Amino acid sequence: MDAATVACFEASRNRLASLAYRLLGSAADAEDTVQDAFLRWQAADRDYVEVPEAWLTKIVTNLALDRLRSAQVRRERAVGAWMPEPLLDGDPMLGPAETAEQRESVTVAVLLLMERLSPLERAVYVLREAFSYTHAEIADILAITESASQQHAHRARRRITFSANNTGSDPAAARSIVQAFVDAATSGRTDHLVSLLTADATATSDGAGGSAPKLIHFLTPERVAIAVRTGFTPTPAKLRQFNGSPTIHAAVLNGCPAMLITLADHILSVTILELRDDKIAALHGIGAPARLHRLTEHWRRRDHDAPLVELWSRTPE
C-alpha cells in the first residue's frame, strides 16, 4: 500500500479501536480486531470503496461479532468469570465522550450489562448510542432490516438500565472519593465503610487474578465492607506474596473513580467505584494480569500523583 492508503486507515484507527472495545470489552481483542481490519483494507479493491470510514466500520463491527460468536469466547463468558479490561482516563480506545450515552457505554457497569445482550443487540446498541448511527446505517452495516435494528435497540435499552451518576471524570474528585474510601477501609471499623455505601451496594471481583472459577459477588453493604476490610488487612502470607508493601493510587478508569494497587510501578489490581447520590453503589475488583496489561503500560508512561497510602505500612487500629 502507498502512504496515502495507510494514512487513510490510520486516521480511523482510534475510532475503530473504540468501537471494537465497546463491542468486546477487551483492549487486546479490540487491537487484534483492528489489525485484522487493516489486513482486509490492505487486500481490498479500494477503487470500489466509496466511503472508507463506512467500509471500515462495517468490517470492524462484523469482525467483532464473529469474535463474540466464537465457541471459545462463548465458553469463557458462560462460566461467569469474565470481566471487562479497564482503561485509564485519556486512553484513545475509550473513544468519544461528548454525550452521557457515550461516556456510559464504556463504564464497567454497562460493559457487564451488555453481556446480557445477543451479539446483534450489542452491536446495534453500541452503534446507535455511542456512535449515533441511524437505523438505516446500522441496517446496512449488519445486513439486517431497518425495523430489525429498531427492535434490537429497543430490547437492548430495556435490558441496560444504568442509574449511576459518577463524578469521577475529574481526577481531583476521583482522588477525594478514593481517599475517603481508603481511609474508611484502613480505619479498622466496618461501620465507617458501610456509611460510604448505598443501602443496596454490591461488589464483584475476579478473585484478584486468582483461580476463582467464577466471579465473586458480595450482595449487601455489610458483606462488601467485610470483604474490603479483609483485603486491606495485612497478613504474613500477603507480605510474602508481594515481597514488599504495595501502594494505593487514585485514578479515573472507564470514566469512574478507581483505586489502583501498585507495586514497583506495576498495577496489581484495581477497584472501580460506581457512584449514586454521592455514595458508592457498586465496586468492581479486577486483578487478572491479562486484563491489566494495557492499563499498566499506560500508567507507567504517565505522571501520576503521590500514593494515597502504603497499603501495609501500618496495622489497622
C-alpha positions, 0 to 999 in steps of 0.5 A: 500500500502507498502512504496515502492508503495507510494514512487513510486507515490510520486516521480511523484507527482510534475510532475503530479501536473504540468501537471494537472495545465497546463491542468486546470489552477487551483492549487486546481483542479490540487491537487484534480486531483492528489489525485484522481490519487493516489486513482486509483494507490492505487486500481490498479493491479500494477503487470500489470503496466509496466511503472508507470510514463506512467500509471500515466500520462495517468490517470492524463491527462484523469482525467483532461479532464473529469474535463474540460468536466464537465457541471459545469466547462463548465458553469463557463468558458462560462460566461467569468469570469474565470481566471487562479490561479497564482503561485509564482516563485519556486512553484513545480506545475509550473513544468519544465522550461528548454525550452521557450515552457515550461516556456510559457505554464504556463504564464497567457497569454497562460493559457487564450489562451488555453481556446480557445482550445477543451479539446483534443487540450489542452491536446495534446498541453500541452503534446507535448510542455511542456512535449515533448511527441511524437505523438505516446505517446500522441496517446496512452495516449488519445486513439486517432490516431497518425495523430489525435494528429498531427492535434490537435497540429497543430490547437492548435499552430495556435490558441496560438500565444504568442509574449511576451518576459518577463524578469521577471524570475529574481526577481531583474528585476521583482522588477525594472519593478514593481517599475517603474510601481508603481511609474508611477501609484502613480505619479498622471499623466496618461501620465507617465503610458501610456509611460510604455505601448505598443501602443496596451496594454490591461488589464483584471481583475476579478473585484478584487474578486468582483461580476463582472459577467464577466471579465473586459477588458480595450482595449487601453493604455489610458483606462488601465492607467485610470483604474490603476490610479483609483485603486491606488487612495485612497478613504474613502470607500477603507480605510474602506474596508481594515481597514488599508493601504495595501502594494505593493510587487514585485514578479515573478508569472507564470514566469512574473513580478507581483505586489502583494497587501498585507495586514497583510501578506495576498495577496489581489490581484495581477497584472501580467505584460506581457512584449514586447520590454521592455514595458508592453503589457498586465496586468492581475488583479486577486483578487478572494480569491479562486484563491489566496489561494495557492499563499498566503500560499506560500508567507507567508512561504517565505522571501520576500523583503521590500514593494515597497510602502504603497499603501495609505500612501500618496495622489497622487500629 
